[in-house]
Amino acid sequence: MISINIERLIKSCDALQRRTSIADGCMHSSARCFDACMRAFDRKDLPTEAVTFRIFLNVPVMQYGEATIYRDGRMEMRTV
């Protein structure tokens, strides 16, 4: 199992906040994103490799999408 890279995880959560807008039911807050990731990654009974959030991407995209953040701090964003 890959250990949690907290430094990269913080950077990914901050990037998520900069690249998204507030929308109903979507993740936008860096702190809430980090909290959700740490809670999922720190579980001993159910090890998690990645967390996916519903997001609304900023200009110029202006579409709903998903952001997946992995234990190693990597983040992938895509439109849906």
C-alpha positions as CSV (number, residue, x, y, z in Angstrom):
1,M,0.0,0.0,0.0
2,I,1.3,3.5,-0.9
3,S,1.7,5.8,2.0
4,I,0.0,9.2,2.2
5,N,2.0,12.0,0.7
6,I,0.5,14.8,2.8
7,E,2.5,17.7,1.2
8,R,1.3,16.8,-2.3
9,L,-2.2,16.1,-1.0
10,I,-2.4,19.6,0.4
11,K,-1.2,21.1,-2.9
12,S,-3.8,19.1,-4.8
13,C,-6.6,20.2,-2.5
14,D,-5.5,23.8,-2.9
15,A,-5.4,23.4,-6.7
16,L,-8.9,22.0,-6.6
17,Q,-10.2,25.1,-4.8
18,R,-8.4,27.4,-7.3
19,R,-9.8,25.5,-10.4
20,T,-13.4,25.2,-9.3
21,S,-16.4,27.3,-8.6
22,I,-19.1,26.9,-5.9
23,A,-22.0,24.9,-7.2
24,D,-24.8,22.9,-5.6
25,G,-23.5,19.5,-4.4
26,C,-20.0,20.1,-5.6
27,M,-16.7,20.1,-3.7
28,H,-14.9,23.5,-3.7
29,S,-13.3,24.0,-0.3
30,S,-9.6,23.0,0.1
31,A,-10.1,22.3,3.8
32,R,-13.2,20.1,3.3
33,C,-11.4,18.3,0.5
34,F,-8.3,17.6,2.6
35,D,-10.5,16.5,5.5
36,A,-12.5,14.1,3.3
37,C,-9.3,12.6,1.8
38,M,-7.6,12.1,5.1
39,R,-10.6,10.4,6.6
40,A,-10.8,8.0,3.7
41,F,-7.1,7.3,3.4
42,D,-6.6,6.9,7.2
43,R,-9.2,4.1,7.6
44,K,-7.7,0.8,8.8
45,D,-10.7,-1.3,8.1
46,L,-11.2,-0.2,4.5
47,P,-8.0,1.0,2.8
48,T,-8.8,3.6,0.1
49,E,-6.5,4.4,-2.8
50,A,-8.4,7.4,-4.3
51,V,-11.3,9.7,-3.5
52,T,-13.5,11.2,-6.3
53,F,-15.4,14.4,-5.9
54,R,-18.1,16.1,-8.0
55,I,-16.9,19.5,-9.0
56,F,-17.8,22.5,-11.2
57,L,-14.8,23.7,-13.2
58,N,-14.0,27.4,-13.5
59,V,-13.6,29.5,-16.7
60,P,-13.1,28.7,-19.5
61,V,-14.6,25.2,-19.1
62,M,-17.6,26.1,-17.0
63,Q,-18.9,22.5,-16.8
64,Y,-19.5,19.9,-14.2
65,G,-16.8,17.3,-13.7
66,E,-15.0,15.0,-11.4
67,A,-11.7,15.3,-9.5
68,T,-9.9,12.2,-8.3
69,I,-7.2,12.6,-5.6
70,Y,-4.9,9.6,-4.9
71,R,-3.0,8.7,-1.7
72,D,0.3,9.9,-3.3
73,G,-1.3,13.4,-3.8
74,R,-1.8,13.1,-7.5
75,M,-5.0,14.7,-8.9
76,E,-6.9,14.1,-12.1
77,M,-9.8,16.4,-13.2
78,R,-12.2,15.7,-16.1
79,T,-15.5,16.9,-17.4
80,V,-18.5,14.6,-17.3
